[in-house]
Amino acid sequence: MASLPRLSDVELAEKLVKDGPHKKEPAKRRVRALLGGKWIFDTLDAQYVWEHPYFPYFYIPFTAIESGPGRVWKQTPEDSGYWAGSILSGNDSAKATGYVKGPLEGLVKIRVSDAEWFVEDEKLLGGHPKDPYKRIEIFPSTRDIRIEVNGVVVAQSNSNMFLYETMLRTRHYLPATAIKDWTFLTKSDTTTFCPYKGQAEYYHLRVGTKLIEDAVWYYRYPTHESAAIQGRLCFYNEKVDVFVDGVKE
């Protein structure tokens, strides 16, 4: 899990107009979205846009939307180099931000979750596409992993899965039996999506008076490529103390 910049939609749009994205390039995929029972665009000219270094989003040419059956509702003026609004189709709408100057001129970002279907070729898209320059690997490991909070051992196991993801730190997935006391954990309502691993569910972690929200996650139904971590628990390295063979990370 990457720690992403926390910007509002307005702050992000202003930053992208001024500074441009981390990078962008042609996606070379067929990208479509269904909204209000109609395909509001169908394009081979989508762009991968990295708003930050961690993963890209699909940005769609405005011409592909303009020529489709949907209607563009611009709720803000274009004076700042962008507009914020919605794409309307039937009784449904999808939040959108379009750019009229700068490196993203002529491109529109549509909120994926607002569409009935958002697909690349015939594959249903989650929150964002995979980064074409990243991969994951998962290895079983007998190295001892110990998780502590304020000196209290929360979990320990020597039957783990190590997940390596390009540009991110190693994550350690422990079996549920590694938890020393399940009263430390309480279910969270938070969920997140990763195109490599699937939808994650979370636990809060409380040890004594210390509460760490969303400190632990797991994948109930991971993607095929990440099946090895199904049902295993991963602790946020940045929020707890992780010891590998007795050595603190």
C-alpha angles and dihedrals in degrees: 000000000000123000102237129203110263105226130151117238090258094048091048093049092048091048093049092049092049103037104016124227126302085257142320137201140166113286096210090208133116104248124188139167130203117210129164090359094303135094100246092193139004113188144163090194102072116138130223105230121189105204085180132008097266108072140338135250128211114254116193128214110253089225090062090055095040091055093048130086095263127094124232115225112193109199096181133045120257095235093110094053096263142057130218121209144099143284109234125206124164107318094333135086137193123207112243142179120200130192125219100178140020128043092322096050112149095018130113130200114211123195103250096208091060093063123084089224129006111181141175105212100318097330119105111237122227120202093312139352125266118271106250089216098053136077138175131222127191122201131180112237136189092197110125114254118194124183119202136179116193089342094308115123107233099172139359133180144155093198103076144141118231115207118202118194124179113264093001131096121260115274122209118214113201129192117255089247089066091075110103096202122009091202085077089070130067125181117259127208090222120115129176134184131227120182090215098048109017132231116347126208123201147218129203115227123219122182113174106314094338115102120189112188119219091357095147131044138180140179116237092183109017125185118271093258091055099041091122092072096050110140093358122129126236123194121212102253089205093057104041137035112264121195121193111197088340095309117116115232 
